[in-house]
Amino acid sequence: MNLKELAERLKTVSDTPLLDARLLMKYHPERIDDVLQRRLNHEPISKIIGSRGFWKSDFVVNKDVLDPRSDSEKVIEAVLQYYPDQSQPYRILDIGTGSGCLLFSLLDEYQMAKGIGVDCSAKALAVAEQNRHSRSAELVKRDFMNPDWGKDLGQFDIVVSNPPYIPTKDIETLSPDVRNYDPIMALDGGVDGLNAYRALASGVGSLLKPGSYLFLEIGIGQADDVRSLFLNVFRHIDTIRDFGGIERVLVFQKPV
Ligand SMILES: C[S@@+](CC[C@H](N)C(=O)[O-])C[C@H]1O[C@@H](n2cnc3c(N)ncnc32)[C@H](O)[C@@H]1O
C-alpha cells in the first residue's frame, strides 16, 4: 500500500489522514495492515506509535496515560506568564501527573526548579518515569481523594493540575478515540465532573507557600463552579481560554 492509498483508507476515522498515514509508514513500515486496522478501530495515532508531542518535547504514551492535549499547553503558558523569572529554584507540584507532560515541560522551562508529580495510578507513574530522563523530578503514588495525601510533601511555589473532569454520564458520548483509549481514571470526574476539584479545594491550600499560584485545567462550562470551590482559600486571579476560545485554565493565588 502506498501513502496515498493508506491516507484514503484513513479518511473515515481521521481529520488528518495524510499526516496519520505518514506517521504510520514512518514508525511501522513493516506492519502497515496491522496498524491500519488499529487506527480504523479508532486507536489514536499517538498510542499506536507510542509517542505524543507536547510543548517542546515528545512523551511516551500508552493506554495507561491520558494522551497529552494541546489545550493543556495553556497551563504551561499561564505559569510562564505569572512566573517570568525562569532562573529561580522553584518547587513545582503536578497533581495527577499522568505522562508527566505538564511537570516535565515546566522543568524544561525552569532549569533550576525541582518537581514532584503525583498520581494514584502506578501504571501511569511507570510511563512518567520513562519520560523523566534527567529532569529533577520525583514521582510519587498518592490518591488525592485521601485527605492526608499531601501531608509530607512540604510547600510549593507553583502547583498545577489537570484532574479528571468529565461528568460520568458524558463519557459514553466522547469520541471512541478518547473513550476507548484514554484511561477511565484520567477522564471520570464523577456525577457532575467536579469530584477531583472538591477534593483538591479542601486540601491543596496547605501545599502552597503564601503568595504562590495554583493553575487548574477545567472542562467546558466548569469555570464558575470550580472558581467558587476554591474561593475559601484562594484569590481568583485569571481565567485563560484555550485555542478554541473555551475557558480552560483557572489561576488562583494563595493570599500572603
Ligand atoms: C486528565 S489526566 C491528566 C494527565 C496529565 N497531567 C496531562 O495533563 O496530560 C488526570 C490524571 O489524574 C490521575 N488521577 C485520577 N484520580 C486521581 C486520584 N484520586 N489521585 C491521584 N491521581 C489521580 C489519573 O490517573 C490521570 O493520570
The ligand as an SDF file (V2000), in Angstrom:
LIG
                    3D

 27 29  0  0  0  0  0  0  0  0999 V2000
   -6.6950   14.2470   32.9480 C   0  0  0  0  0  0  0  0  0  0  0  0
   -5.3450   13.2090   33.4170 S   0  0  0  0  0  0  0  0  0  0  0  0
   -4.0060   14.3840   33.2950 C   0  0  0  0  0  0  0  0  0  0  0  0
   -2.6700   13.7870   32.9600 C   0  0  0  0  0  0  0  0  0  0  0  0
   -1.5850   14.8080   32.6510 C   0  0  0  0  0  0  0  0  0  0  0  0
   -1.3450   15.6720   33.8010 N   0  0  0  0  0  0  0  0  0  0  0  0
   -1.9600   15.6480   31.4450 C   0  0  0  0  0  0  0  0  0  0  0  0
   -2.2790   16.8250   31.6280 O   0  0  0  0  0  0  0  0  0  0  0  0
   -1.9480   15.1250   30.3110 O   0  0  0  0  0  0  0  0  0  0  0  0
   -5.6350   13.0420   35.1640 C   0  0  0  0  0  0  0  0  0  0  0  0
   -4.6480   12.2090   35.9160 C   0  0  0  0  0  0  0  0  0  0  0  0
   -5.0580   12.1930   37.2870 O   0  0  0  0  0  0  0  0  0  0  0  0
   -4.8830   10.9060   37.8180 C   0  0  0  0  0  0  0  0  0  0  0  0
   -5.8410   10.7250   38.9180 N   0  0  0  0  0  0  0  0  0  0  0  0
   -7.1760   10.4930   38.8300 C   0  0  0  0  0  0  0  0  0  0  0  0
   -7.7170   10.3740   40.0510 N   0  0  0  0  0  0  0  0  0  0  0  0
   -6.6940   10.5350   40.9290 C   0  0  0  0  0  0  0  0  0  0  0  0
   -6.6130   10.4950   42.3640 C   0  0  0  0  0  0  0  0  0  0  0  0
   -7.6930   10.2800   43.1210 N   0  0  0  0  0  0  0  0  0  0  0  0
   -5.4010   10.6960   42.9500 N   0  0  0  0  0  0  0  0  0  0  0  0
   -4.2940   10.9190   42.1880 C   0  0  0  0  0  0  0  0  0  0  0  0
   -4.3140   10.9520   40.8300 N   0  0  0  0  0  0  0  0  0  0  0  0
   -5.4980   10.7720   40.2140 C   0  0  0  0  0  0  0  0  0  0  0  0
   -5.1400    9.9730   36.6540 C   0  0  0  0  0  0  0  0  0  0  0  0
   -4.5260    8.6990   36.8720 O   0  0  0  0  0  0  0  0  0  0  0  0
   -4.5470   10.7570   35.4800 C   0  0  0  0  0  0  0  0  0  0  0  0
   -3.2030   10.4030   35.2690 O   0  0  0  0  0  0  0  0  0  0  0  0
  1  2  1  0
  2  3  1  0
  2 10  1  0
  3  4  1  0
  4  5  1  0
  5  6  1  0
  5  7  1  0
  7  8  2  0
  7  9  1  0
 10 11  1  0
 11 12  1  0
 11 26  1  0
 12 13  1  0
 13 14  1  0
 13 24  1  0
 14 15  1  0
 14 23  1  0
 15 16  2  0
 16 17  1  0
 17 18  1  0
 17 23  2  0
 18 19  1  0
 18 20  2  0
 20 21  1  0
 21 22  2  0
 22 23  1  0
 24 25  1  0
 24 26  1  0
 26 27  1  0
M  CHG  2   2   1   9  -1
M  END
$$$$
